[in-house]
């Protein structure tokens, strides 16, 4: 997606009565990150435009808490240059493990109220009277969180009216908030958040494979990438795999070779060996030659093979 198209997508959500925000994650800043974006925003905006979003999981490091930047107040459209630099940074973030630009938020609520709300939705019920804190605002986690509701319109977004972000495939997406009573957080939300790091790792590995020269075309990252990867991970766990390396070894081969690879008796036997004898699955699979894989895949339904 081009930067101009991304800016247009953001501009389509603007309204006279709404504040315009962008949410930045300082923990994503690294040597190859666009560290100048905050400096550019700081040079244009008043110091009151910057608010911290409290993270109780890293309460000891307030300098690492997310930064909610108010790009414009009601009645004043945001400077287009601000939209351009945030859009440019977000598009560049897609290939990074952590993303600096988490999303754009539009609301009638003031910065302090939005910052408080962002903290509140990060508390996921983990028991009858307990909660677990997850940084839901991180794009991959947010993608998982939004899809956990089935109907995203029922999510706890309000007082955020529109929340824009880029999915893991680089596709712009939006969830809309409504002033209605909150729906209960789905039971599987907690499990999805527990798998979020592995989901991000899997998506990153898939993206790296797509960028490598290959004579065999690989399937593109699907439209709902985080949810799809979560289901692949759950499937691998159901087969008895428990380590991240074993799960990645299976899922990446399913992605590259055939989605039903695990159903082949020979492959299933190797999965059982890895699960019961704690032998690395990647090491087991390394014994197969390209010819072995081709022969094995030829016995599987070709309608399910990668295009």
Secondary structure, DSSP 8 states (H G I E B T S, - for coil): --HHHHHHHHHTT--TT-EEEEEE-GGG--TTS-THHHHHHHHHS-GGGEEEE--GGGTT-GGGSEEEEEEE-TTS---HHHHHHHHHHHHHHTTSSS-SEEEEEEESS-HHHHHHHHHHTTEEE-SSS-EEE--TTSHHHHHHHHHTTSSGGGSS-TTEEEEEEE-TTS-EEEEE--SS------TTHHHHHHTHHHHHHHHHHHHHHHHS--SS------TTHHHHHHHHHHHHHHTT--SHHHHHHHHHHHHHTBTTGGGSHHHHHHHHHHHHH---HHHHHTT--HHHHHHHHTTS-GGGB--
